Amino acid sequence: MKITAITLLSLIILFFITQAFMANSTSKIETLKYNVIKSYDKFEIRKYKSANFSYIKMNANSYKESSGKGFRALAGYIFGGNESSQKIAMTSPVKMELDDSITMKFMIPSNLKPEELPKPDNKEVKFTTEPEKIVAAIRFGGWANDNKIENMKKELIQLLKENDIKHTNKFSYFGYNPPYEVINRRNEIIVELDKNFTNGI
């Protein structure tokens, strides 16, 4: 019994050490930069700079159906699935545009120019440049799923309505952590704000 308790305690300690190491590794990944314009109790208004992305558009319209396929395609590209077999650094967050069909995007590291990117082996992987934008963002923890995403989207809509903040219908999900991280997971729903609201910012 004593040996079992010691073994269990050792496994727990090993688990937390591993999670701390993973969190430290994730913190070194380049993230999409933004400035916080205004913070509210449950959400904030942000300004994102222009950035380059690789992306894949899928026929599925749910997180469950599209997350695996999208991630494999884009990860395959940056892990060497291209004409030069070039490895490209992972960035954060993984972006999923929530529309009738889902588009998943990986930000291209800022030290790479679009013209320097090798051609993908997968013809479904394409590239785009997103302009500067102002958004509202709400955060939640744990693992994302379709129910959580929909509930947080509804909550954000209600909060914006209560604060008389006009928004578009361009919603996205941001996921910041790899699947093996189980502590302090960060997920967000963002929505682009109406141009009439952002003109004065």
C-alpha positions as CSV (number, residue, x, y, z in Angstrom):
1,M,0.0,0.0,0.0
2,K,2.9,2.3,0.9
3,I,4.7,1.5,-2.3
4,T,1.5,2.2,-4.3
5,A,1.1,5.6,-2.6
6,I,4.7,6.5,-3.3
7,T,4.4,5.5,-7.0
8,L,1.2,7.5,-7.4
9,L,2.8,10.6,-5.8
10,S,5.8,10.2,-8.1
11,L,3.5,10.0,-11.1
12,I,1.7,13.2,-10.0
13,I,5.0,15.1,-9.5
14,L,6.2,13.9,-12.9
15,F,2.9,15.0,-14.5
16,F,3.2,18.5,-13.1
17,I,6.9,18.8,-14.1
18,T,6.0,17.7,-17.6
19,Q,3.2,20.2,-17.8
20,A,5.5,23.0,-16.6
21,F,8.0,22.1,-19.3
22,M,5.4,22.1,-22.0
23,A,4.0,25.4,-20.8
24,N,7.5,26.9,-20.9
25,S,8.0,25.6,-24.5
26,T,4.7,27.0,-25.6
27,S,5.5,30.4,-24.1
28,K,8.4,30.7,-26.6
29,I,6.2,30.3,-29.6
30,E,5.6,33.5,-31.6
31,T,2.0,34.7,-31.1
32,L,-0.3,37.0,-33.1
33,K,0.4,40.5,-31.7
34,Y,-2.3,42.8,-30.5
35,N,-2.9,45.9,-28.3
36,V,-5.7,46.0,-25.8
37,I,-7.8,49.1,-26.4
38,K,-10.3,48.6,-23.6
39,S,-10.9,45.9,-21.0
40,Y,-14.3,45.0,-19.6
41,D,-15.2,42.5,-16.9
42,K,-15.6,39.5,-19.2
43,F,-14.2,40.7,-22.6
44,E,-11.8,43.1,-24.2
45,I,-11.4,45.2,-27.3
46,R,-8.2,44.6,-29.2
47,K,-6.4,46.0,-32.2
48,Y,-4.5,43.4,-34.3
49,K,-1.8,44.3,-36.8
50,S,-1.7,43.0,-40.3
51,A,-0.3,39.4,-40.5
52,N,0.3,36.6,-43.1
53,F,-1.4,33.2,-42.8
54,S,-1.4,29.8,-44.4
55,Y,-5.0,28.5,-44.5
56,I,-7.2,25.7,-45.6
57,K,-11.0,26.0,-46.2
58,M,-13.1,23.0,-45.4
59,N,-16.7,21.9,-46.2
60,A,-17.4,21.1,-42.6
61,N,-19.1,23.7,-40.4
62,S,-18.3,22.3,-37.0
63,Y,-15.2,22.3,-34.8
64,K,-15.4,18.5,-34.3
65,E,-15.5,17.8,-38.0
66,S,-12.9,20.3,-39.1
67,S,-10.3,20.7,-36.4
68,G,-8.4,17.5,-37.0
69,K,-8.3,17.7,-40.8
70,G,-7.4,21.4,-40.8
71,F,-4.6,21.0,-38.3
72,R,-3.1,18.0,-40.1
73,A,-3.0,19.8,-43.4
74,L,-1.4,23.0,-42.1
75,A,1.0,21.2,-39.7
76,G,2.0,19.0,-42.6
77,Y,3.0,22.0,-44.5
78,I,5.1,23.7,-41.8
79,F,6.7,20.4,-40.8
80,G,8.2,19.9,-44.3
81,G,5.3,19.1,-46.6
82,N,6.4,21.5,-49.3
83,E,8.6,21.7,-52.4
84,S,11.7,22.6,-50.4
85,S,11.0,20.2,-47.4
86,Q,11.5,23.4,-45.4
87,K,10.5,23.4,-41.7
88,I,8.6,26.5,-40.6
89,A,8.2,27.4,-37.0
90,M,4.8,26.9,-35.3
91,T,3.0,30.0,-34.2
92,S,0.0,30.7,-32.0
93,P,-3.0,30.8,-31.9
94,V,-4.5,28.4,-34.3
95,K,-7.4,30.4,-35.9
96,M,-10.7,28.9,-37.1
97,E,-13.1,31.3,-38.9
98,L,-16.6,30.3,-37.9
99,D,-18.8,30.6,-41.0
100,D,-21.0,28.3,-43.1
101,S,-17.8,26.4,-43.8
102,I,-14.8,26.6,-41.5
103,T,-11.4,28.0,-42.5
104,M,-8.4,27.1,-40.3
105,K,-5.3,29.4,-40.3
106,F,-1.8,29.3,-39.0
107,M,0.1,32.6,-38.8
108,I,3.3,32.7,-40.8
109,P,6.3,33.7,-38.6
110,S,7.0,37.4,-38.9
111,N,10.6,36.8,-40.1
112,L,9.3,35.2,-43.3
113,K,8.0,37.2,-46.3
114,P,5.1,35.7,-48.4
115,E,7.3,35.5,-51.5
116,E,9.8,33.4,-49.5
117,L,7.4,30.6,-48.6
118,P,7.8,27.3,-50.4
119,K,4.9,25.8,-52.4
120,P,2.8,23.4,-50.4
121,D,2.6,19.7,-51.4
122,N,-1.1,19.9,-50.4
123,K,-2.9,22.0,-53.1
124,E,-5.6,22.9,-50.5
125,V,-3.2,24.9,-48.4
126,K,-3.1,28.5,-49.5
127,F,-1.9,31.9,-48.3
128,T,-3.4,35.2,-47.4
129,T,-2.6,38.5,-45.7
130,E,-5.1,39.8,-43.2
131,P,-5.3,43.6,-42.7
132,E,-5.2,45.4,-39.4
133,K,-8.5,44.9,-37.5
134,I,-10.3,45.8,-34.3
135,V,-12.1,43.0,-32.5
136,A,-13.9,42.0,-29.3
137,A,-12.5,38.9,-27.6
138,I,-13.8,36.6,-24.8
139,R,-11.7,33.9,-23.2
140,F,-12.5,30.5,-21.8
141,G,-10.4,27.5,-20.5
142,G,-10.4,23.7,-20.9
143,W,-10.7,21.9,-24.2
144,A,-12.8,23.5,-26.8
145,N,-15.8,21.8,-28.4
146,D,-18.8,22.9,-30.5
147,N,-21.1,23.5,-27.5
148,K,-18.5,25.6,-25.7
149,I,-17.7,27.6,-28.8
150,E,-21.4,28.3,-29.5
151,N,-22.2,29.2,-25.9
152,M,-19.2,31.6,-25.7
153,K,-20.2,33.2,-29.0
154,K,-23.7,33.8,-27.6
155,E,-22.3,35.3,-24.4
156,L,-20.0,37.6,-26.4
157,I,-22.9,38.8,-28.5
158,Q,-25.0,39.5,-25.4
159,L,-22.1,41.4,-23.7
160,L,-21.5,43.6,-26.8
161,K,-25.3,44.3,-27.0
162,E,-25.3,45.4,-23.3
163,N,-22.4,47.7,-23.9
164,D,-23.9,49.1,-27.2
165,I,-20.9,47.9,-29.2
166,K,-21.7,47.1,-32.9
167,H,-20.1,44.1,-34.5
168,T,-19.9,42.2,-37.8
169,N,-20.8,38.6,-38.2
170,K,-17.1,37.6,-38.7
171,F,-16.5,35.3,-35.7
172,S,-13.4,33.2,-35.1
173,Y,-12.1,30.7,-32.6
174,F,-8.5,31.0,-31.3
175,G,-6.8,28.0,-29.7
176,Y,-3.5,28.6,-28.0
177,N,-2.4,25.3,-26.6
178,P,-1.3,21.9,-28.1
179,P,-3.5,18.9,-27.1
180,Y,-1.0,17.5,-24.6
181,E,-1.2,20.6,-22.4
182,V,-4.0,20.1,-19.8
183,I,-3.3,23.0,-17.4
184,N,-4.1,26.7,-18.0
185,R,-5.5,26.1,-21.5
186,R,-6.5,29.3,-23.3
187,N,-9.3,29.6,-25.9
188,E,-11.0,32.7,-27.3
189,I,-13.9,33.7,-29.4
190,I,-13.3,36.9,-31.3
191,V,-15.5,39.0,-33.6
192,E,-14.6,41.9,-35.8
193,L,-16.3,45.1,-34.8
194,D,-18.4,47.3,-37.1
195,K,-16.4,49.9,-39.1
196,N,-18.7,52.7,-37.8
197,F,-17.6,51.8,-34.3
198,T,-13.9,51.5,-35.1
199,N,-13.5,54.7,-37.1
200,G,-12.8,56.7,-34.1
201,I,-10.2,54.4,-32.6
